[in-house]
Amino acid sequence: SEESQVTRFRQLLNVCAGDADFSIVDYGCGYGALSAYLHETGNAFRYMGYDVSEPMIDQALSIHGDCDRCQFAASLADVTPADYAVASGVFNVKQDTPEGEWEAYVAASISDLDRLSTKGFAFNMLTAYSDADRMRSDLYYGSPGAYFDLCVRQYSRWAAVYHDYGLYEFTVVVRKVLAQ
């Protein structure tokens, strides 16, 4: 729903807290809903949306193409690093991919988030603490502790896990620089 999407955006944007003017990479941007949210909330930002789906990028351009602060790309090679990088929902739908392969994809994507950000990054995913009777085999449910540990060990000791915002998911925020 739109309400849960706004909740997700708020959690992800904790990584930018205290930064009045920033650049951001939206990794897996879809049709660019985060750029509209940033605009509506009055943030000063420069936005780069990236998605592997060219039809999604075409849709994003048709909706947000007139925004001079927004760019979109379907190739990761066309994405330049920004202050922050975020990924929302890109780790949830694994379809029939074996879990080990999916976890390798998630780890590689987190590495991309690190490479594409200078100040920090954030991502969310479904939680392994979801109700067992509601979990689906085509979705991936990550361990908040395992992803927190991965981020602290490999990227920055300034990390946080948010698991308390009413959705069956969690958000990891990794800061490379502490806000002043």
N, C-alpha and C positions, 0 to 999 in steps of 0.2 A: 504494500500500500504506500501511498505518498507519505503518510505519517511515519511508517517504519523506515522509509528511505531517508527522510529528514533526520531521524534518530541516528541512522548509520553515518550520515554526513557529519553530524555534530561530533560523534565519537572519533571519526577519522581526523577531523580538523583540530582535535586536541593537540595534534603534533605542531600546529601553527600558532598555538595560543601565545598571545603577547606580541605577535608579529603583525604590524599594521599594514605592511606592503610586502607581498611575497609572490614568488613564482611557484607553480605547482604542475606536476605531471599526474594526470589521471590515467592510471595503467588499467586498461580494460574499460574504457570510458563509455562504451555503448553509444547512446545518442547524445551524450554530453549533459546529462541532468545535473551533474555537480557544477558545471560552469554556470548554469541558470541559478542554482542555489547560491553560489558565491556572489553573483550579480545582485540577486534579490536581498541578500543580507548586507549589502553595501561594502563588501570587502574590496580593498585595493589589491588587485591580483593580475598576474599574467598566467594564462592557462594553456597547457598542451595536453590534448586528449589523444590517447593512443588506444587502438583496438585492432586486433588481427582481422576482424570482419570488415571488409571494404563496404558492404551494404550498411553497416552501422555507422561507419565514418561518413558515407554519403548522407545518411539521415541526420547525423550531427551537423554536417555542413549546411544542410537545407534548413535546419532549425536555428543554428548559431553562427552561420557564415558571415553575418553582418557585424559580429562582435569583433572589434579591432584588437581586443586583448586575448582572443582565443585562436588557437591553431589546432589542427587535427591531423593525425598521421596513421596509416595502416601498416607502416614498417617501423620496427624498433630502431632501425638505422637512422631514421629521420627525426628521432626524439633526442633533444639535447638535455643535459642535466638541468635541474631547477633547484630552488631552495628545498622543496618538499616533493615527495612522491606518495601517492595513495593508491590502494587497490581495494575496491569494494565488490564483493561477490564473485570474484574471478576464481576462487578456489572451491566453490561449493558443488558444482555440477561435474562429476567425474565420469558420468555415464557408466560404461562397462570397463573403464581403464582399471587395471589391477592396482591395488592400494599402494604398493611399493613404487610403481611408476608414477602414480599421481603425487606421492610425497616428494619424489625427485623433481617433478615439475614445479611443485609449490616452492621447494628450496631454491630452485634456479630462478623462479620469479621473484622471490624475496631478495636474492642477490641482485637482480635487475633493479628492484626498488632502491637498494642501497647505492648502486652505481649511478642511478638517475637522480639522486638527491644529494645536496650538500649540507643541509641542516637537519634532515630527518625524514622518516617515512612511517607510514601506517598502513595496516591491512586488517581485514576482518575475514572471518570464516565461521561456518557452523560449528557449534561446540560438541565435543564428545560427551558432554553432560546433558545432552538432549534426552527427552523421554524415549526409552528404548522402543516402545510400541509405536512411536511416530517416526522413527528413523527409516530412511529409504536407502536401498542398496545403490541407487544411481547418484547419491549425494555423498560428499566427503565431510566427515565430522572430525575436526582436528582437536588435539589436546592443547589447551591453553598453556599449560606448564611446559610442554615440549617446545612450543614455538617461542615462548618467552625465553627459555634456556638457549635455543638456537640463536636468537637475536642478541642476547647479552654476551654469549661466548664469541660470536662472529662479527658483530657490528658495533655495539655500543653498550656500555654498562648503564646508560641512562634510558631505560625502557620501562614500560608499564603495560599491564594487561587490564582491560576493562571488560568485565563479565557481569555487570550489574545494571544493565539498561533495558531489561524487559524483553529482549529477543533471545532466541535460542542460538546465540552466536557470541563471539568475543572479538575484541579489537586489540591489536598490539600496536603500541606507539613506540617508536624508537627515535630518540633525539641524539644527534651527533654533537650538538652544541646545546648547552643549557641556556634557557632564556635569561636575559639580564634584567 
